[in-house]
Amino acid sequence: MSTPDSRYHPLMMTMHWLTLVLLIAVYALIELRGWVPKADPLHDAMKSWHNILGLTVFCLVFVRLAVRNLTHTPPIQPPMPVWQDRLAHVMHIALYVFLIAMPILGWLTLSAKGRPIPFYGWEWPALISADKPLARTLQDIHEVIGNIGYFLIGLHAVAAIVHHTIMHDNTLARMLPGRRRAIS
């Protein structure tokens, strides 16, 4: 039976899964946009929603960090070896850096292109003045790190599944909502 101390706070679980849903949408919008003709208004709408949802992730990550610092992190049972614990810590730092850096790079790219930075009917201010060559460089960096993001997110998911199916610990169960019993 799981106890409140063996699971993440419900708000932390919600933010974790909401972040995943937003990332799926952000990636899907930018990847599927390539299949839509540039003349089609849907093409621009998909790019705009990619930007909006990316900035939503940016906002959410700071709320998530605050909740993480204010709530209990349940222990992994049975405990992991020290090297795995350190590796997991490095992975979480990499994921948080990714979740912060990508929206900033997108924001900088739009700023350097001289384009508006849309956010649910408002516009965020440009971070830098228009500079087309810099915009291309920033966009290239954004795309490279975006590709690295596939690896980070995939590795995170595979690690949770390995912990659950091979190591038989509670790593995955701690983050699953709606469970009354620990998964064994």
C-alpha positions as a Markdown table, in Angstrom:
| # | Residue | x | y | z |
|---|---|---|---|---|
| 1 | Met | 0.0 | 0.0 | 0.0 |
| 2 | Ser | 1.4 | 3.4 | -0.8 |
| 3 | Thr | 1.5 | 6.1 | 1.8 |
| 4 | Pro | 1.4 | 9.9 | 1.3 |
| 5 | Asp | 5.2 | 9.9 | 1.8 |
| 6 | Ser | 5.8 | 7.3 | -0.9 |
| 7 | Arg | 4.3 | 9.5 | -3.7 |
| 8 | Tyr | 4.8 | 12.9 | -5.1 |
| 9 | His | 2.4 | 15.7 | -4.1 |
| 10 | Pro | -0.6 | 15.7 | -6.4 |
| 11 | Leu | 0.3 | 19.1 | -7.7 |
| 12 | Met | 3.8 | 17.9 | -8.6 |
| 13 | Met | 2.3 | 14.9 | -10.4 |
| 14 | Thr | -0.1 | 17.2 | -12.3 |
| 15 | Met | 2.7 | 19.5 | -13.4 |
| 16 | His | 4.9 | 16.6 | -14.5 |
| 17 | Trp | 2.2 | 15.1 | -16.7 |
| 18 | Leu | 1.0 | 18.6 | -18.0 |
| 19 | Thr | 4.6 | 19.3 | -19.0 |
| 20 | Leu | 4.7 | 16.1 | -20.9 |
| 21 | Val | 1.4 | 16.9 | -22.7 |
| 22 | Leu | 2.7 | 20.4 | -23.5 |
| 23 | Leu | 6.0 | 19.0 | -24.9 |
| 24 | Ile | 4.2 | 16.5 | -27.1 |
| 25 | Ala | 2.1 | 19.4 | -28.4 |
| 26 | Val | 5.1 | 21.7 | -29.0 |
| 27 | Tyr | 7.0 | 19.0 | -30.8 |
| 28 | Ala | 3.9 | 17.8 | -32.8 |
| 29 | Leu | 3.1 | 21.4 | -33.9 |
| 30 | Ile | 6.6 | 22.1 | -35.3 |
| 31 | Glu | 7.0 | 18.7 | -36.9 |
| 32 | Leu | 3.6 | 18.5 | -38.5 |
| 33 | Arg | 3.8 | 22.1 | -39.7 |
| 34 | Gly | 6.2 | 20.9 | -42.4 |
| 35 | Trp | 3.4 | 18.9 | -44.0 |
| 36 | Val | 1.2 | 22.0 | -44.3 |
| 37 | Pro | 1.8 | 24.4 | -47.3 |
| 38 | Lys | 3.3 | 27.7 | -46.3 |
| 39 | Ala | 0.4 | 29.5 | -48.0 |
| 40 | Asp | -2.1 | 27.7 | -45.7 |
| 41 | Pro | -3.1 | 29.8 | -42.6 |
| 42 | Leu | -2.8 | 26.6 | -40.6 |
| 43 | His | 1.0 | 26.7 | -41.2 |
| 44 | Asp | 1.4 | 30.0 | -39.4 |
| 45 | Ala | -1.2 | 29.0 | -36.7 |
| 46 | Met | 0.8 | 25.9 | -35.9 |
| 47 | Lys | 4.0 | 27.9 | -35.6 |
| 48 | Ser | 2.3 | 30.5 | -33.4 |
| 49 | Trp | 0.9 | 27.7 | -31.1 |
| 50 | His | 4.3 | 26.1 | -31.0 |
| 51 | Asn | 5.6 | 29.4 | -29.6 |
| 52 | Ile | 2.8 | 30.0 | -27.2 |
| 53 | Leu | 2.9 | 26.5 | -25.7 |
| 54 | Gly | 6.7 | 26.7 | -25.5 |
| 55 | Leu | 6.4 | 29.8 | -23.4 |
| 56 | Thr | 3.8 | 28.1 | -21.4 |
| 57 | Val | 6.3 | 25.4 | -20.6 |
| 58 | Phe | 8.8 | 28.1 | -19.6 |
| 59 | Cys | 6.2 | 29.6 | -17.1 |
| 60 | Leu | 5.2 | 26.2 | -15.8 |
| 61 | Val | 8.8 | 25.1 | -15.1 |
| 62 | Phe | 9.3 | 27.9 | -12.5 |
| 63 | Val | 6.0 | 27.0 | -10.8 |
| 64 | Arg | 7.2 | 23.4 | -10.9 |
| 65 | Leu | 10.5 | 24.2 | -9.3 |
| 66 | Ala | 8.8 | 26.1 | -6.5 |
| 67 | Val | 6.4 | 23.2 | -5.8 |
| 68 | Arg | 9.3 | 20.8 | -6.0 |
| 69 | Asn | 11.2 | 22.8 | -3.3 |
| 70 | Leu | 8.1 | 23.2 | -1.1 |
| 71 | Thr | 6.9 | 19.6 | -1.2 |
| 72 | His | 8.3 | 16.2 | -0.2 |
| 73 | Thr | 10.3 | 14.1 | -2.6 |
| 74 | Pro | 9.4 | 10.5 | -1.9 |
| 75 | Pro | 12.3 | 8.1 | -1.5 |
| 76 | Ile | 12.9 | 5.4 | -4.0 |
| 77 | Gln | 12.3 | 2.0 | -2.5 |
| 78 | Pro | 14.4 | 0.0 | -2.5 |
| 79 | Pro | 17.1 | 2.6 | -2.7 |
| 80 | Met | 19.2 | 2.9 | -5.9 |
| 81 | Pro | 23.0 | 2.5 | -5.9 |
| 82 | Val | 24.7 | 5.8 | -5.4 |
| 83 | Trp | 26.0 | 6.0 | -9.0 |
| 84 | Gln | 22.4 | 5.7 | -10.3 |
| 85 | Asp | 21.2 | 8.3 | -7.9 |
| 86 | Arg | 23.8 | 10.7 | -9.1 |
| 87 | Leu | 23.1 | 9.9 | -12.7 |
| 88 | Ala | 19.4 | 10.5 | -12.1 |
| 89 | His | 20.2 | 13.9 | -10.5 |
| 90 | Val | 22.3 | 14.9 | -13.5 |
| 91 | Met | 19.5 | 13.8 | -15.8 |
| 92 | His | 16.9 | 15.9 | -13.9 |
| 93 | Ile | 19.2 | 19.0 | -14.0 |
| 94 | Ala | 19.6 | 18.4 | -17.8 |
| 95 | Leu | 15.8 | 18.2 | -18.2 |
| 96 | Tyr | 15.2 | 21.4 | -16.3 |
| 97 | Val | 18.0 | 23.2 | -18.2 |
| 98 | Phe | 16.3 | 22.0 | -21.4 |
| 99 | Leu | 12.9 | 23.2 | -20.3 |
| 100 | Ile | 14.2 | 26.7 | -19.5 |
| 101 | Ala | 16.8 | 27.1 | -22.3 |
| 102 | Met | 14.5 | 26.0 | -25.2 |
| 103 | Pro | 11.8 | 28.7 | -24.6 |
| 104 | Ile | 14.4 | 31.3 | -24.1 |
| 105 | Leu | 16.1 | 30.4 | -27.3 |
| 106 | Gly | 12.8 | 30.5 | -29.1 |
| 107 | Trp | 12.0 | 33.9 | -27.6 |
| 108 | Leu | 15.5 | 35.2 | -28.6 |
| 109 | Thr | 15.0 | 33.8 | -32.1 |
| 110 | Leu | 11.6 | 35.6 | -32.5 |
| 111 | Ser | 13.1 | 38.8 | -31.1 |
| 112 | Ala | 16.1 | 38.6 | -33.5 |
| 113 | Lys | 13.7 | 38.0 | -36.4 |
| 114 | Gly | 11.8 | 41.2 | -35.4 |
| 115 | Arg | 8.6 | 39.1 | -34.9 |
| 116 | Pro | 6.0 | 39.4 | -32.2 |
| 117 | Ile | 6.2 | 37.0 | -29.3 |
| 118 | Pro | 2.6 | 35.8 | -28.9 |
| 119 | Phe | 1.2 | 34.6 | -25.6 |
| 120 | Tyr | -2.5 | 34.0 | -25.3 |
| 121 | Gly | -3.5 | 37.3 | -26.9 |
| 122 | Trp | -0.7 | 39.3 | -25.4 |
| 123 | Glu | 2.8 | 39.9 | -26.7 |
| 124 | Trp | 6.0 | 39.4 | -24.7 |
| 125 | Pro | 8.7 | 42.1 | -25.2 |
| 126 | Ala | 11.6 | 41.4 | -27.5 |
| 127 | Leu | 14.7 | 40.4 | -25.6 |
| 128 | Ile | 17.1 | 41.7 | -28.3 |
| 129 | Ser | 16.8 | 44.0 | -31.4 |
| 130 | Ala | 16.2 | 42.5 | -34.9 |
| 131 | Asp | 19.3 | 40.9 | -36.4 |
| 132 | Lys | 18.6 | 38.4 | -39.2 |
| 133 | Pro | 22.0 | 36.6 | -39.1 |
| 134 | Leu | 21.8 | 36.2 | -35.3 |
| 135 | Ala | 18.2 | 35.0 | -35.7 |
| 136 | Arg | 19.4 | 32.2 | -38.0 |
| 137 | Thr | 22.1 | 31.1 | -35.6 |
| 138 | Leu | 19.7 | 31.1 | -32.7 |
| 139 | Gln | 17.2 | 29.1 | -34.7 |
| 140 | Asp | 19.9 | 26.6 | -35.6 |
| 141 | Ile | 20.8 | 26.2 | -31.9 |
| 142 | His | 17.2 | 25.9 | -30.9 |
| 143 | Glu | 16.7 | 23.1 | -33.5 |
| 144 | Val | 19.8 | 21.2 | -32.3 |
| 145 | Ile | 18.8 | 21.4 | -28.7 |
| 146 | Gly | 15.3 | 20.4 | -29.7 |
| 147 | Asn | 16.7 | 17.3 | -31.2 |
| 148 | Ile | 18.7 | 16.6 | -28.1 |
| 149 | Gly | 15.4 | 17.0 | -26.2 |
| 150 | Tyr | 14.0 | 13.9 | -28.0 |
| 151 | Phe | 16.9 | 12.0 | -26.5 |
| 152 | Leu | 16.6 | 13.5 | -23.0 |
| 153 | Ile | 12.8 | 12.9 | -22.8 |
| 154 | Gly | 13.1 | 9.4 | -24.3 |
| 155 | Leu | 15.9 | 8.4 | -21.9 |
| 156 | His | 13.9 | 9.7 | -18.9 |
| 157 | Ala | 10.9 | 7.6 | -20.0 |
| 158 | Val | 13.0 | 4.5 | -20.6 |
| 159 | Ala | 14.7 | 4.9 | -17.2 |
| 160 | Ala | 11.3 | 5.0 | -15.5 |
| 161 | Ile | 10.2 | 1.9 | -17.3 |
| 162 | Val | 13.5 | 0.0 | -16.5 |
| 163 | His | 13.2 | 0.9 | -12.9 |
| 164 | His | 9.6 | -0.4 | -12.9 |
| 165 | Thr | 10.0 | -3.6 | -14.9 |
| 166 | Ile | 13.6 | -4.7 | -14.2 |
| 167 | Met | 14.7 | -3.1 | -11.0 |
| 168 | His | 11.2 | -3.4 | -9.4 |
| 169 | Asp | 11.4 | -0.2 | -7.4 |
| 170 | Asn | 8.8 | 2.5 | -6.9 |
| 171 | Thr | 10.4 | 5.2 | -9.2 |
| 172 | Leu | 7.5 | 5.2 | -11.6 |
| 173 | Ala | 4.8 | 4.5 | -9.1 |
| 174 | Arg | 5.8 | 7.7 | -7.2 |
| 175 | Met | 4.7 | 9.8 | -10.1 |
| 176 | Leu | 1.6 | 8.0 | -11.3 |
| 177 | Pro | -1.6 | 9.8 | -10.4 |
| 178 | Gly | -4.7 | 8.0 | -9.2 |
| 179 | Arg | -3.1 | 5.0 | -7.7 |
| 180 | Arg | -4.0 | 3.8 | -4.2 |
| 181 | Arg | -1.6 | 0.8 | -4.2 |
| 182 | Ala | 2.0 | 0.9 | -5.0 |
| 183 | Ile | 2.9 | -0.9 | -8.3 |
| 184 | Ser | 4.9 | -4.0 | -7.8 |
